[in-house]
Amino acid sequence: MTADELFGKGIALLSDNNPLAALAYFEKAYTIKKAPAIQSYMGMCIAIERGKITYGLMLCNDAILQEPENPLHYQNLGRIYLKAGRRVDAIETFRKGLSFGDNAEIKHILDSLGTRKKPVFPFLPRNNFLNKYTGLMMHRLKLR
């Protein structure tokens, strides 16, 4: 099988929510052809399935350096940040990816992450105890 066929099977498995099997195809494809798209998806699968976050970040960032205007690389990098618990970095990465082109998957991820409501007292910082606890109280009372 060629690298493109292996990559296509990996993408199909990934869309079927089977990243472990997809990783095997991406690794085989990467040994044949070192394309940035294959590298990016392989990095994301390694981070998600094996927990090797730093290695996955390195692979995705390297793919971004090779193709900086491909939103799919930013989508994969953002997923790694979400896996690592770095939500702010993930949102920034997804937004940067959207600046390079329209991507329905990135929009869906951003919508599922949601947006924060404005602070109760906008003249105070968001992490001020009045904003924090008043917002929590209003949320529990279903006033917000």
MODELLER restraints for C-alpha pairs under 7 A, 6 or more apart:
rsr = mdl.restraints
at = mdl.atoms
rsr.add(forms.Gaussian(group=physical.xy_distance, feature=features.Distance(at['CA:3:A'], at['CA:29:A']), mean=4.36, stdev=0.5))
rsr.add(forms.Gaussian(group=physical.xy_distance, feature=features.Distance(at['CA:3:A'], at['CA:32:A']), mean=5.86, stdev=0.5))
rsr.add(forms.Gaussian(group=physical.xy_distance, feature=features.Distance(at['CA:3:A'], at['CA:33:A']), mean=6.03, stdev=0.5))
rsr.add(forms.Gaussian(group=physical.xy_distance, feature=features.Distance(at['CA:6:A'], at['CA:25:A']), mean=5.44, stdev=0.5))
rsr.add(forms.Gaussian(group=physical.xy_distance, feature=features.Distance(at['CA:6:A'], at['CA:26:A']), mean=6.78, stdev=0.5))
rsr.add(forms.Gaussian(group=physical.xy_distance, feature=features.Distance(at['CA:6:A'], at['CA:29:A']), mean=5.52, stdev=0.5))
rsr.add(forms.Gaussian(group=physical.xy_distance, feature=features.Distance(at['CA:7:A'], at['CA:25:A']), mean=6.42, stdev=0.5))
rsr.add(forms.Gaussian(group=physical.xy_distance, feature=features.Distance(at['CA:7:A'], at['CA:26:A']), mean=5.78, stdev=0.5))
rsr.add(forms.Gaussian(group=physical.xy_distance, feature=features.Distance(at['CA:7:A'], at['CA:29:A']), mean=5.99, stdev=0.5))
rsr.add(forms.Gaussian(group=physical.xy_distance, feature=features.Distance(at['CA:7:A'], at['CA:38:A']), mean=6.69, stdev=0.5))
rsr.add(forms.Gaussian(group=physical.xy_distance, feature=features.Distance(at['CA:9:A'], at['CA:25:A']), mean=6.90, stdev=0.5))
rsr.add(forms.Gaussian(group=physical.xy_distance, feature=features.Distance(at['CA:10:A'], at['CA:22:A']), mean=4.14, stdev=0.5))
rsr.add(forms.Gaussian(group=physical.xy_distance, feature=features.Distance(at['CA:10:A'], at['CA:23:A']), mean=6.88, stdev=0.5))
rsr.add(forms.Gaussian(group=physical.xy_distance, feature=features.Distance(at['CA:10:A'], at['CA:25:A']), mean=5.21, stdev=0.5))
rsr.add(forms.Gaussian(group=physical.xy_distance, feature=features.Distance(at['CA:10:A'], at['CA:26:A']), mean=5.94, stdev=0.5))
rsr.add(forms.Gaussian(group=physical.xy_distance, feature=features.Distance(at['CA:11:A'], at['CA:22:A']), mean=6.77, stdev=0.5))
rsr.add(forms.Gaussian(group=physical.xy_distance, feature=features.Distance(at['CA:13:A'], at['CA:19:A']), mean=6.71, stdev=0.5))
rsr.add(forms.Gaussian(group=physical.xy_distance, feature=features.Distance(at['CA:13:A'], at['CA:21:A']), mean=6.72, stdev=0.5))
rsr.add(forms.Gaussian(group=physical.xy_distance, feature=features.Distance(at['CA:13:A'], at['CA:22:A']), mean=5.28, stdev=0.5))
rsr.add(forms.Gaussian(group=physical.xy_distance, feature=features.Distance(at['CA:14:A'], at['CA:22:A']), mean=5.70, stdev=0.5))
rsr.add(forms.Gaussian(group=physical.xy_distance, feature=features.Distance(at['CA:19:A'], at['CA:45:A']), mean=5.95, stdev=0.5))
rsr.add(forms.Gaussian(group=physical.xy_distance, feature=features.Distance(at['CA:19:A'], at['CA:49:A']), mean=6.98, stdev=0.5))
rsr.add(forms.Gaussian(group=physical.xy_distance, feature=features.Distance(at['CA:20:A'], at['CA:49:A']), mean=6.18, stdev=0.5))
rsr.add(forms.Gaussian(group=physical.xy_distance, feature=features.Distance(at['CA:23:A'], at['CA:42:A']), mean=6.00, stdev=0.5))
rsr.add(forms.Gaussian(group=physical.xy_distance, feature=features.Distance(at['CA:23:A'], at['CA:45:A']), mean=5.66, stdev=0.5))
rsr.add(forms.Gaussian(group=physical.xy_distance, feature=features.Distance(at['CA:23:A'], at['CA:46:A']), mean=6.99, stdev=0.5))
rsr.add(forms.Gaussian(group=physical.xy_distance, feature=features.Distance(at['CA:26:A'], at['CA:38:A']), mean=6.14, stdev=0.5))
rsr.add(forms.Gaussian(group=physical.xy_distance, feature=features.Distance(at['CA:26:A'], at['CA:42:A']), mean=5.48, stdev=0.5))
rsr.add(forms.Gaussian(group=physical.xy_distance, feature=features.Distance(at['CA:27:A'], at['CA:42:A']), mean=6.57, stdev=0.5))
rsr.add(forms.Gaussian(group=physical.xy_distance, feature=features.Distance(at['CA:30:A'], at['CA:38:A']), mean=6.15, stdev=0.5))
rsr.add(forms.Gaussian(group=physical.xy_distance, feature=features.Distance(at['CA:30:A'], at['CA:39:A']), mean=6.72, stdev=0.5))
rsr.add(forms.Gaussian(group=physical.xy_distance, feature=features.Distance(at['CA:36:A'], at['CA:63:A']), mean=4.63, stdev=0.5))
rsr.add(forms.Gaussian(group=physical.xy_distance, feature=features.Distance(at['CA:36:A'], at['CA:66:A']), mean=6.62, stdev=0.5))
rsr.add(forms.Gaussian(group=physical.xy_distance, feature=features.Distance(at['CA:37:A'], at['CA:63:A']), mean=6.96, stdev=0.5))
rsr.add(forms.Gaussian(group=physical.xy_distance, feature=features.Distance(at['CA:39:A'], at['CA:59:A']), mean=6.04, stdev=0.5))
rsr.add(forms.Gaussian(group=physical.xy_distance, feature=features.Distance(at['CA:39:A'], at['CA:60:A']), mean=6.79, stdev=0.5))
rsr.add(forms.Gaussian(group=physical.xy_distance, feature=features.Distance(at['CA:39:A'], at['CA:63:A']), mean=6.35, stdev=0.5))
rsr.add(forms.Gaussian(group=physical.xy_distance, feature=features.Distance(at['CA:40:A'], at['CA:59:A']), mean=6.06, stdev=0.5))
rsr.add(forms.Gaussian(group=physical.xy_distance, feature=features.Distance(at['CA:40:A'], at['CA:60:A']), mean=4.61, stdev=0.5))
rsr.add(forms.Gaussian(group=physical.xy_distance, feature=features.Distance(at['CA:40:A'], at['CA:63:A']), mean=5.74, stdev=0.5))
rsr.add(forms.Gaussian(group=physical.xy_distance, feature=features.Distance(at['CA:40:A'], at['CA:73:A']), mean=5.80, stdev=0.5))
rsr.add(forms.Gaussian(group=physical.xy_distance, feature=features.Distance(at['CA:40:A'], at['CA:76:A']), mean=6.55, stdev=0.5))
rsr.add(forms.Gaussian(group=physical.xy_distance, feature=features.Distance(at['CA:41:A'], at['CA:76:A']), mean=6.52, stdev=0.5))
rsr.add(forms.Gaussian(group=physical.xy_distance, feature=features.Distance(at['CA:43:A'], at['CA:55:A']), mean=6.98, stdev=0.5))
rsr.add(forms.Gaussian(group=physical.xy_distance, feature=features.Distance(at['CA:43:A'], at['CA:56:A']), mean=3.94, stdev=0.5))
rsr.add(forms.Gaussian(group=physical.xy_distance, feature=features.Distance(at['CA:43:A'], at['CA:57:A']), mean=6.73, stdev=0.5))
rsr.add(forms.Gaussian(group=physical.xy_distance, feature=features.Distance(at['CA:43:A'], at['CA:59:A']), mean=5.13, stdev=0.5))
rsr.add(forms.Gaussian(group=physical.xy_distance, feature=features.Distance(at['CA:43:A'], at['CA:60:A']), mean=5.77, stdev=0.5))
rsr.add(forms.Gaussian(group=physical.xy_distance, feature=features.Distance(at['CA:44:A'], at['CA:56:A']), mean=5.65, stdev=0.5))
rsr.add(forms.Gaussian(group=physical.xy_distance, feature=features.Distance(at['CA:44:A'], at['CA:76:A']), mean=5.55, stdev=0.5))
rsr.add(forms.Gaussian(group=physical.xy_distance, feature=features.Distance(at['CA:44:A'], at['CA:77:A']), mean=6.81, stdev=0.5))
rsr.add(forms.Gaussian(group=physical.xy_distance, feature=features.Distance(at['CA:44:A'], at['CA:80:A']), mean=5.95, stdev=0.5))
rsr.add(forms.Gaussian(group=physical.xy_distance, feature=features.Distance(at['CA:46:A'], at['CA:52:A']), mean=6.12, stdev=0.5))
rsr.add(forms.Gaussian(group=physical.xy_distance, feature=features.Distance(at['CA:46:A'], at['CA:56:A']), mean=5.87, stdev=0.5))
rsr.add(forms.Gaussian(group=physical.xy_distance, feature=features.Distance(at['CA:47:A'], at['CA:53:A']), mean=4.56, stdev=0.5))
rsr.add(forms.Gaussian(group=physical.xy_distance, feature=features.Distance(at['CA:47:A'], at['CA:56:A']), mean=4.95, stdev=0.5))
rsr.add(forms.Gaussian(group=physical.xy_distance, feature=features.Distance(at['CA:47:A'], at['CA:80:A']), mean=6.22, stdev=0.5))
rsr.add(forms.Gaussian(group=physical.xy_distance, feature=features.Distance(at['CA:48:A'], at['CA:80:A']), mean=6.84, stdev=0.5))
rsr.add(forms.Gaussian(group=physical.xy_distance, feature=features.Distance(at['CA:48:A'], at['CA:83:A']), mean=6.56, stdev=0.5))
rsr.add(forms.Gaussian(group=physical.xy_distance, feature=features.Distance(at['CA:53:A'], at['CA:80:A']), mean=6.82, stdev=0.5))
rsr.add(forms.Gaussian(group=physical.xy_distance, feature=features.Distance(at['CA:53:A'], at['CA:84:A']), mean=6.81, stdev=0.5))
rsr.add(forms.Gaussian(group=physical.xy_distance, feature=features.Distance(at['CA:57:A'], at['CA:77:A']), mean=6.60, stdev=0.5))
rsr.add(forms.Gaussian(group=physical.xy_distance, feature=features.Distance(at['CA:57:A'], at['CA:80:A']), mean=6.96, stdev=0.5))
rsr.add(forms.Gaussian(group=physical.xy_distance, feature=features.Distance(at['CA:60:A'], at['CA:73:A']), mean=6.38, stdev=0.5))
rsr.add(forms.Gaussian(group=physical.xy_distance, feature=features.Distance(at['CA:60:A'], at['CA:77:A']), mean=5.79, stdev=0.5))
rsr.add(forms.Gaussian(group=physical.xy_distance, feature=features.Distance(at['CA:63:A'], at['CA:73:A']), mean=6.76, stdev=0.5))
rsr.add(forms.Gaussian(group=physical.xy_distance, feature=features.Distance(at['CA:64:A'], at['CA:73:A']), mean=6.02, stdev=0.5))
rsr.add(forms.Gaussian(group=physical.xy_distance, feature=features.Distance(at['CA:69:A'], at['CA:100:A']), mean=5.50, stdev=0.5))
rsr.add(forms.Gaussian(group=physical.xy_distance, feature=features.Distance(at['CA:70:A'], at['CA:100:A']), mean=6.76, stdev=0.5))
rsr.add(forms.Gaussian(group=physical.xy_distance, feature=features.Distance(at['CA:71:A'], at['CA:97:A']), mean=4.42, stdev=0.5))
rsr.add(forms.Gaussian(group=physical.xy_distance, feature=features.Distance(at['CA:71:A'], at['CA:98:A']), mean=6.46, stdev=0.5))
rsr.add(forms.Gaussian(group=physical.xy_distance, feature=features.Distance(at['CA:71:A'], at['CA:100:A']), mean=6.02, stdev=0.5))
rsr.add(forms.Gaussian(group=physical.xy_distance, feature=features.Distance(at['CA:71:A'], at['CA:101:A']), mean=6.31, stdev=0.5))
rsr.add(forms.Gaussian(group=physical.xy_distance, feature=features.Distance(at['CA:74:A'], at['CA:93:A']), mean=5.81, stdev=0.5))
rsr.add(forms.Gaussian(group=physical.xy_distance, feature=features.Distance(at['CA:74:A'], at['CA:94:A']), mean=6.03, stdev=0.5))
rsr.add(forms.Gaussian(group=physical.xy_distance, feature=features.Distance(at['CA:74:A'], at['CA:97:A']), mean=5.03, stdev=0.5))
rsr.add(forms.Gaussian(group=physical.xy_distance, feature=features.Distance(at['CA:75:A'], at['CA:94:A']), mean=5.92, stdev=0.5))
rsr.add(forms.Gaussian(group=physical.xy_distance, feature=features.Distance(at['CA:75:A'], at['CA:97:A']), mean=6.70, stdev=0.5))
rsr.add(forms.Gaussian(group=physical.xy_distance, feature=features.Distance(at['CA:75:A'], at['CA:106:A']), mean=6.11, stdev=0.5))
rsr.add(forms.Gaussian(group=physical.xy_distance, feature=features.Distance(at['CA:78:A'], at['CA:90:A']), mean=4.29, stdev=0.5))
rsr.add(forms.Gaussian(group=physical.xy_distance, feature=features.Distance(at['CA:78:A'], at['CA:93:A']), mean=5.51, stdev=0.5))
rsr.add(forms.Gaussian(group=physical.xy_distance, feature=features.Distance(at['CA:78:A'], at['CA:94:A']), mean=5.87, stdev=0.5))
rsr.add(forms.Gaussian(group=physical.xy_distance, feature=features.Distance(at['CA:79:A'], at['CA:90:A']), mean=6.86, stdev=0.5))
rsr.add(forms.Gaussian(group=physical.xy_distance, feature=features.Distance(at['CA:81:A'], at['CA:87:A']), mean=6.53, stdev=0.5))
rsr.add(forms.Gaussian(group=physical.xy_distance, feature=features.Distance(at['CA:81:A'], at['CA:89:A']), mean=6.40, stdev=0.5))
rsr.add(forms.Gaussian(group=physical.xy_distance, feature=features.Distance(at['CA:81:A'], at['CA:90:A']), mean=5.06, stdev=0.5))
rsr.add(forms.Gaussian(group=physical.xy_distance, feature=features.Distance(at['CA:82:A'], at['CA:90:A']), mean=5.86, stdev=0.5))
rsr.add(forms.Gaussian(group=physical.xy_distance, feature=features.Distance(at['CA:94:A'], at['CA:106:A']), mean=6.15, stdev=0.5))
rsr.add(forms.Gaussian(group=physical.xy_distance, feature=features.Distance(at['CA:119:A'], at['CA:126:A']), mean=5.93, stdev=0.5))
rsr.add(forms.Gaussian(group=physical.xy_distance, feature=features.Distance(at['CA:119:A'], at['CA:131:A']), mean=6.01, stdev=0.5))
rsr.add(forms.Gaussian(group=physical.xy_distance, feature=features.Distance(at['CA:120:A'], at['CA:131:A']), mean=5.61, stdev=0.5))
rsr.add(forms.Gaussian(group=physical.xy_distance, feature=features.Distance(at['CA:120:A'], at['CA:135:A']), mean=6.15, stdev=0.5))
rsr.add(forms.Gaussian(group=physical.xy_distance, feature=features.Distance(at['CA:121:A'], at['CA:131:A']), mean=5.98, stdev=0.5))
rsr.add(forms.Gaussian(group=physical.xy_distance, feature=features.Distance(at['CA:126:A'], at['CA:132:A']), mean=6.99, stdev=0.5))
rsr.add(forms.Gaussian(group=physical.xy_distance, feature=features.Distance(at['CA:138:A'], at['CA:144:A']), mean=5.82, stdev=0.5))
